[in-house]
Amino acid sequence: MSTPEQYVQNKAAASGSSFYYAFLFLPPERRAAITAFYAFCREVDDVVDEVSDAGVAATKLAWWRTEIASAFAGQPRHPVMQALMPHAPRFDIEARQLLEVVEGCEMDLQQTRYLDFAGLQRYCHLVAGVVGEVSARIFGQTDAQTTQYAHKLGLALQLTNIIRDVGEDAMRGRIYLPVNELQQFDVKAHEILGRVHSDRFVALMRFQAQRAQALYDEALALLPAADRRAQKPGLMMASIYRTLLGEIEHENFQVLHQRIALTPLRKLWLAWKVQALGRM
């Protein structure tokens, strides 16, 4: 029988995510807290990605809402919540934040298109901005302005995910690129769903990548000097994801039929560089 701590460790490691590399350099208690929180996010996200029946997925997300309420009332049942709750008081993790992550995943059940960037930003706020906010607290935030940085960085990371996953999302019938921007570049939804790579598609994706790059710059400019050292894991994520974005641009946005990724060794090297040299 595995402990809640082993459960969240396995969940975090199995995802093969870049987040994992950013956690490696944290002291034990912070690493335990972020691993549990990350496992919670994966658990909720998997409901939407792995359950094909939207009704069943909605029921499971409703279960998570009640589980969050009982966990904060001192009765966690799921191993993820059992691992996370001991850290909630110290790192100021609130039920509201976990419920917002669930709400973001719920949007995936109800919505497969976003009319404009403002609508997409609302989704990114829930699934990435709030995640950044909780993570910044766990990493050791001391300045209130670091929350703004965390939200902006979350948005940049999520937009990078969206760019990387256009083909995979299309296979699920989802398009996260805003409808009015598809129109602006004369790219039809059926072309993306049919995974048609064209010069128009490349122009649309270049526009998306430029916006993401600008958001990384804005996020880094918002990070207060006092919190730079504590927020190194976020800077590791920024370094890994910006490098990935550069690779995608270099490959001319061949994201419809393949998943462009960095090797584990390269991710580890980028994370180590931030840790050791304090730079990206």
N, C-alpha and C positions, 0 to 999 in steps of 0.2 A: 504494500500500500504506500503510494508516494505521498509526501507531505505537500501542503499548499505551496511551500517555497520551491520544491522540486517541480511541481506542476507548472508554475509560472516561468521558471527557468527553461523548462523544455519547450513551452509555448513560444517564448521569446527567441530561443535558439533555432527552433524549427523553421521560423519564418525566413531565416537567412537575410534578414533586413539589415540595412545600413545602420539602423538605430543600435543594433547589437554592438557594433564596433565603437560607437560613441559612448556606450555604457562601461566598456572594459576598464577605463582609467579612473572610474569613480571610487571613492571610499566605500566600504562594504554596506553601510546602512543606506546611503543614497542609492547605491546600485540595486539593493534589494527593493527599495521603494519604486524606482523607475521601472525595474523589471516587472513588478506586479502591476503597475499602472499600464505599461505597454501591453502586457498579456491581457488585461481587461479590454483595451482598445481592439486587439486582435480578435478576441472572443466575440465581441459585439459585431465587428466588421464581418467576421466569418458567417454570421447568421444570414447576412444579406447576400454574400458571395456564394455560399455553399448550399443554401436552401432554395430550391427552384420554385417552390410554391409560395407566392407572396403572402397568402393568408397564414400559412404556417410560420413564415418569417416574422410577420407582424405579431403573432401570438408569442413567439420567442422573445421579441424585443419588449413586449409588454411584461413578460416574466422578468426581464432584466430590470425594468423600472421598479417592480416590487422588491426585487433582490437588493437593489441599491438602497431603497427605503429601509428594509429590515437590517441591512448591514450597518447603516448609520444609526439604527436604533439598538445596535449591539448584538444582532443575530445574523451574522453572515453565514450563508449555506454553501455557496459556490467556492471552490478552492481559490479562485482568483480574488474574490472579496475577502476570504480568510487571510490571504497573504497581504492584501493591500491595507486593510483597516488598521492594523497596528501602527502604520506610518502616517495615517490621515491627520491626527492631531499635530504631530511634529512639523509636517510640511504643509499644513493648512489646506489640505485637499477637501473640497466641499462636494456634497451630494449634487448640487446644482451643476457642477462641471461635468460629472459623470453622466447626468441626465441629458446634458447638451450633446455629448458624444453619441448617446443612443438616438437622440432626435436627428442628428446628422445622418446616421445610418438609415433611419426611417425615411428620410428624404429620398434615398436610393430606391425605396420600394414604391414611392408615389410619383417619382419624377425621373424621366430619362432624357429630358432636354432642358436647357436654360436659355431664356430669351436673350439675356444680355449679361454683361460682366457683373453688374450689381447683384443679379440673382445668383450667379455662380459664387460670388463672394460670400453670400449668406451661408451657402453650403460649406465652403472652405472654412468659414469662421467656426462652424460646429465641429467639423471632422479634423481640422488641423490647428486652427487658432487656439481653441480651448485646450487642445493637447499640448501646444507650446506653452500656454499659460501655466498649466499644472507642472509641466516638465521644468520650467524656469524656477518654480518654487522649490522643487525637489533638488535641483542643482545647487541652490543656495542664493536665491535672489535677495538683495538687500535694498535695492532702489525701486521705487514704484514704477519708474519709467521703463524698467526692464520688461514689464508686461506688454507695453506697446511693441517693443522689439520682438518679443516672443510671438505675438499675433502676426506681425508682418512677416517674420521668418516662416511661420507656419503656412501662410498664404503662398510664399515663394516655393516652399517644398511641395505643397499640394499641387500647384500649377505644373511643377516639374514632373510629378507623378502622372498628371493628366496628359502631358505631352508624351511621356514614355509609353503610356498604356492605351493610346488611341485605338490601336488594332484590337487589343484584348477587350476593351470596353465595347467596341463595335460588335464583337461576337456575342456580347450579352445584350445587344440592342440599345446600348447607352452611348450618348454623345454628350460629353461635358463642355465641348467648345461652344461658346455662345452663338445662338442662331443668327443674331444680327451681324456677327463677325464672319460666319460662313457666307452670308449674303454679300457682305462687303468684298470678299475675295472670290465670289462666284463659285463657291464649292457647295454642291448639293448634298443633303443628308444621305441620299441613297448611294452616293459615291463613297462616303466614309463607311457606311454600313457594308458596302460591297468591297471595301478596302482598295479603292482605286487611287494609285499614287500619280499625281499630276503636278505640273509647275504651279498651278493655282493652289494646290494643297500645300506645297512647299512654302509658297508666299504666306499662306495663312499660318503655318506652323512657325515660320520665322518671326512673324508678328507676335505670336504667343511666347516664343522664347525670349524675345527682346523685353517684353513686359516682365517675365519672370526674373531676368537678369537685373532689371532696374529695381525690382522689389528686394532682391538680395542686397543691393547697394543701400537702399533705404533702410532695411532692417539693421544692417551693420552700423549705419550712421546713428541709429536710435539707441544702440546699446551703451549704457553709461559706463565710463571707464572703471568705476568702482566694482562693477559686476563682471568685467571681462574675463577674469580668471575663473570665477565660479561657473560662468556660462560656456566654458570650453566645449562641453558635449554638443551644445547647439551649434557652435562654430565648426565642430567636426562634421556635423550633418550638412551644414551649409557648404563646406569644402567638398564633401563627397558628392552632394547633389549638383553643385555647380560644375564639377568635373564631368559628371554624367551628362548634364545638359550640353556641355561643350562637345562631348562625344556624339550625341544625337545630332547636333548641328553639323558636325564634321561628316557624319554619315548621310547628310542631306535628308534628314527626317524619315529614314526608312523604318518607320514605327508601325506600319500597318500589318506587316507580315512577320515581324520578329520583335523580340524584346531586347533592346540594347541595354547591356548591364556592365558594370565594372567587376573585375575579378575580386574575390575576397582579399587577396594579398594587396591589391591596389587600394582598397577601402581601408585596410589596416594601416598601410603606409600613410595615407592622407590623414587618418585620425591621429597617428603617432606624430606626424609633423606639427599638427596643431598643439598637441600635448607638450611636445618637447621644445618646439621653437616658438610657440605662441602665435604662429601665423598660418595663413591659408596658402 
